[in-house]
Amino acid sequence: MNFKLYQPVIAFAALSVFLFACSNREEKATEEPKITNTDLVYLNAEQANTINLEVGETKLQEVGNVLKLSGQIDVPPQNLVSVSIPLGGYLKSTEMLPGTRVRKGQVLAIMEDPEYIQLQQDYLRASNRQDFAIKEYERQRELNSTKASSDKVLQQAESELKNLRVETSALAAKLGMIGINRRNLTARNISRAIRIYSPINGYVSKVYMNIGKYVTPSDVMFELINPEDIHLNLTVYEKDLDKVSIGQKVISYTNNNPDKKYSSSIILVSHSLNENRSAEVHCHFDQEDKSLTPGMYMNAEIQLNAKKEKVVPNDAIVNFENKDYVFVKESDSSFRLTPLKKGISENNQTVVGGSLDGKTIVFKGAYSLLMKLKNTAD
């Protein structure tokens, strides 16, 4: 074999292998940044249109610290009335149910009892004796003026008249307590039933009695509420008490319907702490709302120290592995996942400080970018 004849062929083959290896290393070096750069996601125009991509920059907006509290709807003592009866009796009839609207002077219930008859009888008898005593006293005074009767007899007549006046007045007061007008009472209109009237305008919140039940003077028959002055009673702990003051605006809402907001103002701040180291704050609603009932639990927010801050929409912020990020635009087709330390959130905006000044941020479609980025990385 002529070795010299094959030398050029061997040299060419070795050179080809060397060039192929170098080319392969260069290709790998070119592709490597796309594989290892896990913070950058690429998006073409069609993909951007599909996810409705929107971008923008941070903006200044007035925000403030929010004090979050809880409490419940309450009424002042003068607007909460417990209806009872001064004299015991049996409940004959009532049309009242919880929630029934009532006006002042409206009949709430009709009661019956023999004691009512006896009281009317006693008053009429005392009134008749008083009339006789008046005439007797006048007669004795005339006789005494001519010395036809002694001073003692006149004094006895005067004393009897005074006693009967006291008795009559006391019985009249008792009649008034059960709603019977003594001026209209005669022997012909003695009634065995009395009526219980509403002392306020409002509605019935509770009914404690049923037909036929005997009611004692200590029993509460109905509970009435005047809704015109219901207020919000909030609980504020000692550490936050210096942050609230009379006149501050309060926005409240229920757990069942958090989107419906109720506006109120602080009218009273109690500085007396209870055993839980908390105090009560009373708020008056700007407008009456009949859907609010005493005892209803409410959440509330009080705006504190409002000032202008750099913010982005909440939709611009994504959370991955318990960390917050935004996507910053680097080119028309590339977006970088950037760590973020967010501040308070208010009205669908979140404070981000000045770290993103001058940068274009993905406002809408951020979660779609995060899904694409992680799927690519996997």
C-alpha positions as CSV (number, residue, x, y, z in Angstrom):
1,M,0.0,0.0,0.0
2,N,1.3,3.4,-0.9
3,F,0.8,5.4,2.4
4,K,1.8,8.7,0.7
5,L,-1.1,8.3,-1.7
6,Y,-3.7,8.4,1.1
7,Q,-2.2,11.2,3.2
8,P,-4.3,14.0,1.6
9,V,-7.5,12.1,2.1
10,I,-6.8,11.5,5.8
11,A,-5.9,15.1,6.3
12,F,-9.2,16.3,4.6
13,A,-11.3,13.9,6.8
14,A,-9.6,15.1,10.0
15,L,-10.2,18.8,9.0
16,S,-13.9,18.0,8.3
17,V,-14.4,16.5,11.7
18,F,-12.7,19.4,13.4
19,L,-14.8,22.0,11.5
20,F,-18.0,20.1,12.3
21,A,-17.2,19.9,16.0
22,C,-16.5,23.7,16.1
23,S,-19.7,24.4,14.2
24,N,-21.7,22.3,16.7
25,R,-20.2,24.1,19.7
26,E,-21.0,27.5,18.1
27,E,-24.6,26.5,17.5
28,K,-25.0,25.3,21.0
29,A,-23.4,28.5,22.3
30,T,-25.9,30.5,20.2
31,E,-29.0,28.6,21.5
32,E,-27.9,28.4,25.2
33,P,-29.2,31.9,26.3
34,K,-32.8,31.0,25.3
35,I,-32.7,27.8,27.3
36,T,-31.2,29.2,30.5
37,N,-32.9,32.7,30.5
38,T,-36.0,31.6,32.4
39,D,-37.1,35.2,33.2
40,L,-37.7,36.2,29.5
41,V,-40.8,35.3,27.5
42,Y,-41.3,35.9,23.8
43,L,-44.5,36.8,22.2
44,N,-45.4,37.3,18.6
45,A,-48.1,39.8,17.3
46,E,-50.7,37.0,17.0
47,Q,-50.2,35.7,20.5
48,A,-50.3,39.3,21.9
49,N,-53.6,39.8,20.2
50,T,-55.0,36.5,21.5
51,I,-54.4,37.4,25.2
52,N,-55.5,41.0,24.7
53,L,-52.1,42.3,25.8
54,E,-52.1,45.8,27.3
55,V,-49.0,47.7,28.5
56,G,-48.5,51.0,30.3
57,E,-46.4,52.9,32.9
58,T,-46.8,53.6,36.6
59,K,-49.0,56.6,37.5
60,L,-49.4,58.8,40.5
61,Q,-52.6,58.3,42.4
62,E,-53.8,59.5,45.8
63,V,-53.9,56.5,48.2
64,G,-53.7,56.1,51.9
65,N,-53.4,53.6,54.7
66,V,-56.7,51.9,55.4
67,L,-57.8,50.9,58.9
68,K,-60.0,47.8,58.7
69,L,-62.5,47.3,61.5
70,S,-65.6,45.2,62.2
71,G,-68.8,45.8,64.2
72,Q,-72.5,45.6,63.9
73,I,-75.6,47.7,63.4
74,D,-77.0,49.2,66.6
75,V,-79.6,51.6,67.8
76,P,-79.4,54.2,70.6
77,P,-81.4,53.4,73.7
78,Q,-84.1,56.1,72.9
79,N,-84.8,54.3,69.6
80,L,-85.2,50.8,71.1
81,V,-88.4,50.4,73.0
82,S,-89.6,47.4,75.1
83,V,-93.4,47.3,75.4
84,S,-94.9,45.8,78.6
85,I,-98.1,46.3,80.5
86,P,-98.3,47.9,84.0
87,L,-101.1,45.6,85.1
88,G,-101.1,41.8,84.4
89,G,-103.6,40.4,81.9
90,Y,-104.3,37.8,79.2
91,L,-103.4,38.6,75.6
92,K,-106.7,38.5,73.7
93,S,-105.5,39.5,70.2
94,T,-102.6,40.9,68.3
95,E,-101.7,41.3,64.6
96,M,-98.0,42.1,65.2
97,L,-95.2,40.0,63.6
98,P,-91.5,40.7,63.5
99,G,-90.9,43.3,60.8
100,T,-94.4,44.8,61.0
101,R,-94.3,48.6,60.5
102,V,-96.2,50.6,63.2
103,R,-96.9,54.2,63.7
104,K,-97.1,56.1,67.0
105,G,-100.5,55.5,68.7
106,Q,-101.3,52.3,66.7
107,V,-102.9,49.4,68.6
108,L,-100.4,46.6,69.2
109,A,-102.5,44.3,71.3
110,I,-105.8,43.9,73.2
111,M,-105.6,42.6,76.8
112,E,-108.3,41.2,79.1
113,D,-108.5,40.7,82.9
114,P,-111.0,41.1,85.7
115,E,-108.6,43.4,87.5
116,Y,-109.3,46.0,84.8
117,I,-113.0,45.9,85.6
118,Q,-112.3,46.2,89.4
119,L,-110.0,49.2,88.8
120,Q,-112.7,51.0,86.9
121,Q,-115.3,50.1,89.5
122,D,-113.1,51.4,92.3
123,Y,-112.5,54.7,90.5
124,L,-116.2,55.3,89.9
125,R,-117.0,54.5,93.5
126,A,-114.3,56.8,94.8
127,S,-115.4,59.5,92.5
128,N,-119.0,59.2,93.8
129,R,-117.9,59.4,97.4
130,Q,-115.8,62.4,96.5
131,D,-118.8,64.2,95.1
132,F,-120.7,63.4,98.3
133,A,-117.8,64.5,100.4
134,I,-117.6,67.8,98.7
135,K,-121.3,68.5,99.4
136,E,-120.9,67.4,103.0
137,Y,-117.9,69.6,103.5
138,E,-119.8,72.6,102.1
139,R,-122.7,71.9,104.4
140,Q,-120.6,71.5,107.5
141,R,-118.7,74.8,106.7
142,E,-122.0,76.7,106.5
143,L,-123.2,75.1,109.8
144,N,-119.9,75.9,111.4
145,S,-120.1,79.6,110.3
146,T,-123.3,79.9,112.5
147,K,-121.8,77.7,115.2
148,A,-124.5,75.1,114.5
149,S,-121.8,72.5,114.3
150,S,-118.4,72.1,116.0
151,D,-115.0,72.7,114.5
152,K,-114.2,69.0,114.9
153,V,-117.0,67.9,112.6
154,L,-115.9,70.4,110.0
155,Q,-112.3,69.1,110.2
156,Q,-113.5,65.5,109.9
157,A,-115.4,66.4,106.7
158,E,-112.4,68.3,105.3
159,S,-110.1,65.3,106.0
160,E,-112.5,62.9,104.4
161,L,-112.7,65.0,101.3
162,K,-108.9,65.2,101.1
163,N,-108.5,61.4,101.4
164,L,-111.1,60.8,98.7
165,R,-109.3,63.2,96.4
166,V,-106.0,61.4,96.9
167,E,-107.7,58.0,96.3
168,T,-109.5,59.3,93.2
169,S,-106.3,60.8,91.8
170,A,-104.4,57.5,92.4
171,L,-107.0,55.4,90.7
172,A,-107.2,57.9,87.8
173,A,-103.4,57.6,87.3
174,K,-103.7,53.8,87.3
175,L,-106.4,54.0,84.6
176,G,-104.2,56.3,82.6
177,M,-101.4,53.8,82.7
178,I,-103.5,51.1,81.0
179,G,-104.9,53.6,78.5
180,I,-108.4,54.3,80.0
181,N,-109.5,58.0,80.0
182,R,-111.2,58.6,83.3
183,R,-113.1,61.6,81.9
184,N,-115.0,59.3,79.5
185,L,-115.6,56.5,82.0
186,T,-119.1,55.9,83.3
187,A,-121.0,53.0,84.8
188,R,-122.3,52.2,81.3
189,N,-119.0,51.8,79.5
190,I,-116.9,49.8,81.9
191,S,-114.7,47.6,79.7
192,R,-113.0,44.3,80.5
193,A,-110.4,44.8,77.8
194,I,-107.7,47.4,77.3
195,R,-105.5,48.4,74.3
196,I,-101.7,48.5,74.2
197,Y,-100.5,51.4,71.9
198,S,-97.2,51.9,70.1
199,P,-95.2,54.7,71.7
200,I,-93.0,55.4,68.5
201,N,-93.0,55.2,64.8
202,G,-90.9,52.2,63.6
203,Y,-91.3,48.5,63.3
204,V,-91.7,45.4,65.5
205,S,-88.4,43.6,65.9
206,K,-89.5,40.9,68.3
207,V,-92.7,39.4,69.6
208,Y,-92.5,37.5,72.9
209,M,-96.2,36.7,73.5
210,N,-98.9,34.5,72.1
211,I,-102.7,34.6,72.3
212,G,-104.1,33.5,75.6
213,K,-100.9,33.8,77.5
214,Y,-101.0,35.7,80.9
215,V,-98.6,38.7,80.9
216,T,-97.1,40.0,84.1
217,P,-95.9,43.6,84.5
218,S,-92.3,42.4,84.3
219,D,-92.8,40.6,80.9
220,V,-91.8,42.3,77.7
221,M,-94.5,41.8,75.1
222,F,-92.9,43.5,72.0
223,E,-89.6,45.1,71.1
224,L,-89.9,48.1,68.8
225,I,-87.2,49.9,66.8
226,N,-87.2,53.4,65.3
227,P,-84.9,52.9,62.3
228,E,-84.4,56.6,61.6
229,D,-81.3,56.8,63.9
230,I,-79.6,53.4,63.5
231,H,-75.9,53.6,63.6
232,L,-72.8,51.5,63.1
233,N,-71.0,50.4,66.3
234,L,-67.3,49.5,65.5
235,T,-64.7,47.9,67.7
236,V,-61.3,49.6,67.7
237,Y,-58.4,48.1,69.6
238,E,-56.1,50.2,71.8
239,K,-53.2,50.4,69.4
240,D,-55.5,52.0,66.7
241,L,-57.5,54.2,68.9
242,D,-55.4,57.3,68.2
243,K,-56.0,56.9,64.5
244,V,-59.7,57.6,64.6
245,S,-61.5,60.8,65.3
246,I,-65.0,62.4,65.1
247,G,-65.9,63.4,61.5
248,Q,-63.8,60.8,59.7
249,K,-65.6,59.0,56.8
250,V,-66.2,55.3,57.1
251,I,-67.1,52.9,54.3
252,S,-68.8,49.7,55.5
253,Y,-70.1,46.5,53.8
254,T,-71.5,43.1,54.7
255,N,-69.9,39.7,54.2
256,N,-72.9,38.6,52.0
257,N,-72.7,41.6,49.7
258,P,-69.2,43.2,49.9
259,D,-69.8,45.2,46.6
260,K,-72.6,47.3,48.2
261,K,-71.0,50.1,50.2
262,Y,-72.5,52.2,53.0
263,S,-71.1,55.6,53.8
264,S,-71.1,57.0,57.3
265,S,-69.3,59.4,59.6
266,I,-67.8,58.9,63.1
267,I,-70.0,60.8,65.6
268,L,-68.6,59.4,68.9
269,V,-65.4,57.8,70.0
270,S,-65.3,56.0,73.4
271,H,-62.0,56.3,75.2
272,S,-63.0,53.7,77.8
273,L,-61.3,50.4,77.2
274,N,-63.0,47.1,78.0
275,E,-61.4,43.8,79.2
276,N,-60.4,43.1,75.6
277,R,-58.4,46.4,75.4
278,S,-60.8,47.8,72.8
279,A,-63.2,50.7,72.6
280,E,-66.4,51.5,70.7
281,V,-66.7,53.9,67.8
282,H,-70.2,55.0,66.8
283,C,-70.9,56.1,63.2
284,H,-74.0,57.7,61.7
285,F,-75.1,56.6,58.2
286,D,-75.3,59.4,55.5
287,Q,-78.5,57.9,54.2
288,E,-81.2,55.7,55.8
289,D,-81.2,52.2,54.4
290,K,-84.1,49.9,55.4
291,S,-82.1,46.8,54.5
292,L,-79.8,47.5,57.6
293,T,-81.2,45.9,60.7
294,P,-79.9,46.0,64.3
295,G,-77.5,43.2,65.1
296,M,-76.3,42.8,61.5
297,Y,-72.5,42.3,61.3
298,M,-70.5,44.8,59.2
299,N,-66.9,45.3,57.9
300,A,-65.6,48.8,57.7
301,E,-62.7,50.7,56.3
302,I,-61.4,54.1,57.4
303,Q,-59.0,56.1,55.1
304,L,-55.9,57.4,56.9
305,N,-53.3,59.9,55.7
306,A,-54.0,60.0,52.0
307,K,-51.0,60.8,49.7
308,K,-49.9,60.4,46.1
309,E,-48.0,57.1,45.3
310,K,-46.8,55.3,42.1
311,V,-49.4,52.6,41.3
312,V,-50.1,49.9,38.7
313,P,-53.4,47.9,38.2
314,N,-53.8,44.8,40.4
315,D,-54.0,42.7,37.2
316,A,-50.4,43.7,36.3
317,I,-49.1,41.8,39.4
318,V,-48.6,38.0,39.3
319,N,-47.7,35.8,42.2
320,F,-45.5,32.7,41.8
321,E,-44.1,30.6,44.6
322,N,-45.3,33.2,47.2
323,K,-43.4,36.1,45.4
324,D,-44.8,39.0,43.5
325,Y,-43.7,40.0,40.0
326,V,-44.6,42.2,37.0
327,F,-43.6,41.7,33.3
328,V,-41.4,44.6,32.0
329,K,-41.4,45.1,28.2
330,E,-37.8,44.8,26.8
331,S,-38.7,44.8,23.1
332,D,-41.8,44.5,20.9
333,S,-41.7,40.7,21.4
334,S,-40.0,40.1,24.7
335,F,-41.0,40.7,28.3
336,R,-39.0,40.1,31.4
337,L,-40.4,38.7,34.7
338,T,-39.3,41.2,37.3
339,P,-39.5,40.9,41.1
340,L,-41.7,43.4,42.9
341,K,-42.2,44.6,46.5
342,K,-45.8,45.8,46.5
343,G,-47.4,48.2,48.9
344,I,-51.0,48.7,49.9
345,S,-53.9,48.1,47.4
346,E,-56.9,50.3,47.0
347,N,-59.6,50.7,44.3
348,N,-58.0,48.0,42.2
349,Q,-54.6,49.7,42.2
350,T,-51.4,48.7,44.1
351,V,-48.5,50.9,45.2
352,V,-45.2,49.8,43.7
353,G,-42.9,52.7,44.6
354,G,-40.3,54.1,42.2
355,S,-38.5,50.9,41.1
356,L,-40.5,50.7,37.9
357,D,-40.2,54.4,36.8
358,G,-39.7,54.8,33.1
359,K,-40.4,51.1,32.4
360,T,-43.3,49.8,30.3
361,I,-45.3,47.2,32.2
362,V,-47.8,44.6,31.1
363,F,-51.1,45.7,32.6
364,K,-53.3,43.0,31.0
365,G,-52.3,39.5,30.1
366,A,-49.6,39.1,32.8
367,Y,-50.9,35.7,34.0
368,S,-51.0,34.4,30.4
369,L,-47.3,35.4,30.0
370,L,-46.5,33.7,33.3
371,M,-48.1,30.5,32.1
372,K,-46.2,30.6,28.8
373,L,-42.9,31.4,30.5
374,K,-43.2,28.5,32.9
375,N,-44.4,26.0,30.3
376,T,-41.4,27.0,28.1
377,A,-39.0,26.6,31.1
378,D,-40.4,23.1,31.8
